[in-house]
């Protein structure tokens, strides 16, 4: 699962419906989102011909028109390479979080955070996206994705990684994902309150997104913090993102089969002037 935080508000231009309620959406609809993913996914060419992977995603669009969460659950997959499937999941999450063009749900002049549900199917040369109704994530999960630390092959800009042998099993998709105390809204408040924009970045007009990965342990602790993709030209921004994550209180652990487990978690902190 992944989430996105930003400090800058934008204004969506969406024509109100007759009942004064406009649901959250991606500008251009399913076809536009599919075209965006097809042009940005980097792992598609690695898939074998005639193999595909379909995931159902829960995404959350906040009141500022940002997609702040992308939570996958396995629906159907014919991929035989589990490493390829992990790369595809990570790639899809990153591109969804990096996308623009989301419109928040609003009623009259007030905007709200809301969830959307999509089925995303990826082949070697095509992407299909379909907006769907809410689904039971545990019902569609055939088997949990489990990884070893060496699977992701990141080249972190900043790293605070413990010995990989200390966590022999890390889940990517579980029945209950880890949660910051109080949920996503409280996490955003925490980031907004504690994030300090680097003075050098302000002076040079630098902005960007810092993609991060960390493990939420079965005890709720955060460990193995990494910057997967930093803000270009701003290592100070990356250091600040790591500092924010280190400050976080213990989380509610993720669960699989009723037991607390270690879960790989991805988040994006957005630096905008």
C-alpha positions as CSV (number, residue, x, y, z in Angstrom):
1,X,0.0,0.0,0.0
2,X,1.1,3.4,-0.6
3,X,0.1,7.0,0.4
4,X,0.9,10.5,-0.8
5,X,1.2,13.7,1.2
6,X,1.4,17.3,-0.1
7,X,1.5,20.8,1.3
8,X,0.1,22.6,-1.7
9,X,-3.6,22.8,-2.6
10,X,-5.0,22.8,-6.1
11,X,-8.4,23.7,-7.4
12,X,-10.3,21.2,-9.5
13,X,-12.5,22.4,-12.3
14,X,-15.5,20.1,-12.3
15,X,-19.0,21.0,-13.3
16,X,-21.4,20.4,-10.4
17,X,-24.2,17.8,-10.9
18,X,-27.8,18.8,-10.5
19,X,-27.9,17.3,-7.0
20,X,-24.8,19.4,-6.1
21,X,-22.7,16.3,-5.5
22,X,-19.8,15.4,-7.8
23,X,-17.9,12.1,-7.2
24,X,-14.2,11.9,-7.2
25,X,-12.7,11.0,-10.6
26,X,-9.7,11.0,-12.9
27,X,-9.8,13.5,-15.6
28,X,-10.7,11.8,-18.9
29,X,-12.0,8.6,-17.2
30,X,-10.8,5.0,-17.3
31,X,-9.3,5.3,-20.8
32,X,-7.2,8.3,-19.9
33,X,-5.9,6.5,-16.7
34,X,-5.1,3.4,-18.8
35,X,-3.2,5.5,-21.3
36,X,-1.3,7.2,-18.5
37,X,-0.2,3.9,-17.0
38,X,0.7,2.4,-20.3
39,X,3.0,5.3,-21.1
40,X,4.6,5.3,-17.6
41,X,4.9,1.7,-16.4
42,X,8.5,0.5,-16.8
43,X,8.0,-3.2,-16.1
44,X,5.5,-4.1,-18.8
45,X,8.2,-5.1,-21.3
46,X,9.5,-7.7,-18.9
47,X,6.3,-9.6,-18.9
48,X,6.0,-12.8,-21.0
49,X,3.7,-12.6,-24.0
50,X,0.1,-13.7,-23.3
51,X,0.7,-13.4,-19.5
52,X,-1.2,-10.8,-17.5
53,X,-1.8,-9.6,-14.0
54,X,-5.1,-8.0,-12.8
55,X,-5.2,-6.2,-9.5
56,X,-8.1,-4.5,-7.8
57,X,-7.0,-1.2,-6.3
58,X,-8.5,1.0,-3.6
59,X,-7.4,4.6,-4.1
60,X,-8.1,7.6,-2.0
61,X,-8.4,11.1,-3.4
62,X,-8.1,13.8,-0.7
63,X,-9.9,17.2,-0.6
64,X,-6.8,18.8,-2.3
65,X,-7.2,16.7,-5.4
66,X,-4.2,14.4,-4.6
67,X,-4.3,10.6,-4.8
68,X,-2.9,9.8,-1.3
69,X,-3.4,6.0,-1.2
70,X,-3.2,3.1,-3.6
71,X,-3.9,-0.3,-2.0
72,X,-3.8,-3.4,-4.2
73,X,-5.4,-6.8,-3.8
74,X,-4.8,-9.7,-6.2
75,X,-7.7,-10.6,-8.5
76,X,-6.3,-12.7,-11.3
77,X,-2.8,-13.4,-12.5
78,X,-1.0,-15.8,-14.9
79,X,2.4,-14.5,-14.1
80,X,4.7,-17.3,-13.0
81,X,7.6,-15.1,-12.0
82,X,6.9,-13.8,-8.5
83,X,9.7,-11.3,-8.7
84,X,8.2,-9.8,-11.9
85,X,4.8,-9.6,-10.1
86,X,6.4,-7.7,-7.2
87,X,8.1,-5.3,-9.5
88,X,4.8,-4.7,-11.4
89,X,2.9,-4.0,-8.1
90,X,5.6,-1.5,-6.9
91,X,5.7,0.1,-10.4
92,X,1.9,0.5,-10.6
93,X,1.7,2.0,-7.1
94,X,4.4,4.5,-7.8
95,X,2.9,5.6,-11.1
96,X,-0.6,5.9,-9.6
97,X,0.8,8.1,-6.8
98,X,2.8,10.1,-9.3
99,X,-0.2,10.8,-11.4
100,X,-2.0,14.2,-11.7
101,X,-5.5,15.0,-12.9
102,X,-7.5,13.7,-10.0
103,X,-10.6,15.6,-8.9
104,X,-11.9,15.5,-5.3
105,X,-15.5,14.6,-4.4
106,X,-17.4,17.8,-3.6
107,X,-20.8,18.7,-2.4
108,X,-21.7,22.3,-3.4
109,X,-18.6,24.2,-2.6
110,X,-17.1,21.8,0.0
111,X,-14.6,19.1,-1.0
112,X,-14.1,15.7,0.7
113,X,-11.7,12.8,0.8
114,X,-13.2,9.7,-0.8
115,X,-12.3,6.2,-2.0
116,X,-12.4,4.9,-5.6
117,X,-12.1,1.3,-6.8
118,X,-10.4,0.2,-10.0
119,X,-9.6,-3.1,-11.7
120,X,-6.2,-2.7,-13.5
121,X,-5.0,-5.4,-15.9
122,X,-1.5,-5.2,-17.3
123,X,-0.1,-7.2,-20.3
124,X,3.2,-6.9,-22.1
125,X,1.7,-4.4,-24.6
126,X,-1.6,-3.1,-23.0
127,X,-3.2,-1.8,-19.9
128,X,-6.9,-1.9,-19.2
129,X,-8.6,0.1,-16.4
130,X,-12.2,-0.2,-15.2
131,X,-13.7,1.7,-12.3
132,X,-15.7,-0.8,-10.2
133,X,-17.8,-0.8,-7.0
134,X,-16.3,-1.6,-3.6
135,X,-14.9,-5.1,-3.2
136,X,-13.8,-7.4,-0.4
137,X,-10.0,-7.4,-0.5
138,X,-9.8,-10.6,1.5
139,X,-12.2,-12.4,-0.9
140,X,-10.1,-11.7,-4.0
141,X,-6.8,-12.5,-2.5
142,X,-5.6,-15.8,-3.8
143,X,-2.3,-15.8,-2.0
144,X,-0.4,-13.2,-0.1
145,X,2.6,-11.7,-1.9
146,X,5.7,-12.3,0.3
147,X,9.1,-11.1,-0.5
148,X,12.7,-11.2,0.7
149,X,14.6,-7.9,1.1
150,X,16.7,-8.5,-2.0
151,X,13.7,-8.7,-4.4
152,X,13.0,-5.0,-4.8
153,X,16.5,-4.1,-6.0
154,X,16.3,-0.4,-5.0
155,X,19.2,2.1,-5.2
156,X,18.3,4.2,-2.3
157,X,19.4,7.8,-2.0
158,X,19.2,7.7,1.7
159,X,19.1,4.5,3.7
160,X,18.6,3.4,7.3
161,X,18.4,-0.3,6.6
162,X,18.9,-3.0,9.2
163,X,20.4,-6.4,8.5
164,X,18.0,-8.1,6.0
165,X,18.4,-11.4,7.8
166,X,16.5,-9.8,10.7
167,X,13.3,-9.9,8.7
168,X,13.1,-13.2,6.8
169,X,9.5,-12.7,5.7
170,X,7.9,-9.5,4.6
171,X,4.4,-9.3,3.2
172,X,3.4,-6.9,0.4
173,X,-0.3,-7.5,0.3
174,X,-2.2,-8.6,3.5
175,X,-5.8,-8.8,4.7
176,X,-5.3,-5.8,7.0
177,X,-2.7,-3.3,6.1
178,X,-0.7,-1.4,8.7
179,X,-2.2,1.9,9.9
180,X,-0.9,5.1,11.4
181,X,-2.7,5.8,14.7
182,X,-6.0,7.4,13.8
183,X,-5.7,6.6,10.1
184,X,-4.6,8.5,7.0
185,X,-6.1,11.8,8.0
186,X,-4.1,11.9,11.2
187,X,-1.0,10.9,9.3
188,X,-1.4,13.8,7.0
189,X,-1.8,16.2,9.9
190,X,1.4,14.7,11.4
191,X,3.3,15.3,8.2
192,X,1.9,18.8,7.7
193,X,2.8,19.8,11.3
194,X,6.3,18.4,11.4
195,X,7.7,18.8,7.8
196,X,10.3,21.5,7.5
197,X,10.9,22.6,3.9
198,X,14.7,22.8,3.4
199,X,15.9,26.4,3.1
200,X,18.2,25.6,0.3
201,X,15.4,24.0,-1.7
202,X,13.2,27.1,-1.1
203,X,16.0,29.4,-2.3
204,X,16.6,27.4,-5.4
205,X,12.9,26.8,-6.1
206,X,13.2,23.0,-5.9
207,X,10.1,20.9,-5.6
208,X,9.3,17.2,-6.2
209,X,8.2,13.9,-4.8
210,X,10.2,11.6,-2.4
211,X,9.2,8.0,-2.8
212,X,10.0,6.0,0.3
213,X,9.8,2.4,1.6
214,X,9.9,1.1,5.1
215,X,8.8,-2.0,7.0
216,X,6.0,-1.9,9.6
217,X,6.9,-4.8,11.9
218,X,4.5,-7.2,13.6
219,X,5.0,-5.0,16.7
220,X,4.1,-1.8,15.0
221,X,7.6,-0.4,14.8
222,X,9.0,1.3,11.7
223,X,12.3,0.0,10.5
224,X,14.4,-0.2,7.3
225,X,13.6,3.3,6.0
226,X,14.8,3.8,2.4
227,X,14.4,6.5,-0.2
228,X,13.5,4.6,-3.3
229,X,13.4,7.7,-5.5
230,X,14.4,11.1,-4.2
231,X,13.6,14.7,-5.0
232,X,15.9,15.6,-8.0
233,X,18.7,17.8,-6.9
234,X,17.6,17.9,-3.3
235,X,19.2,15.4,-0.9
236,X,18.1,17.7,1.9
237,X,14.5,17.0,1.0
238,X,15.2,13.3,1.1
239,X,16.8,13.6,4.5
240,X,13.8,15.5,5.7
241,X,11.4,12.8,4.5
242,X,13.5,10.2,6.4
243,X,13.4,12.4,9.5
244,X,9.6,12.6,9.4
245,X,9.2,8.9,9.1
246,X,11.6,8.3,12.0
247,X,9.5,10.6,14.1
248,X,6.3,8.7,13.6
249,X,4.8,6.8,16.6
250,X,4.2,3.1,16.5
251,X,1.6,1.9,14.0
252,X,-1.2,-0.6,14.2
253,X,0.4,-3.7,12.7
254,X,-0.8,-5.4,9.5
255,X,-2.5,-8.8,9.8
256,X,-2.6,-12.0,7.8
257,X,-4.7,-14.9,8.9
258,X,-5.5,-13.1,12.2
259,X,-1.8,-12.8,13.1
260,X,0.4,-9.6,13.1
261,X,3.0,-9.7,10.3
262,X,5.8,-7.6,8.9
263,X,4.5,-5.5,6.0
264,X,6.4,-3.6,3.3
265,X,4.9,-0.1,3.1
266,X,5.4,2.7,0.5
267,X,4.7,6.3,0.9
268,X,5.3,9.5,-1.1
269,X,6.0,12.9,0.5
270,X,5.5,15.7,-1.8
271,X,7.6,18.9,-1.6
272,X,5.9,21.8,-3.3
273,X,6.5,25.5,-2.8
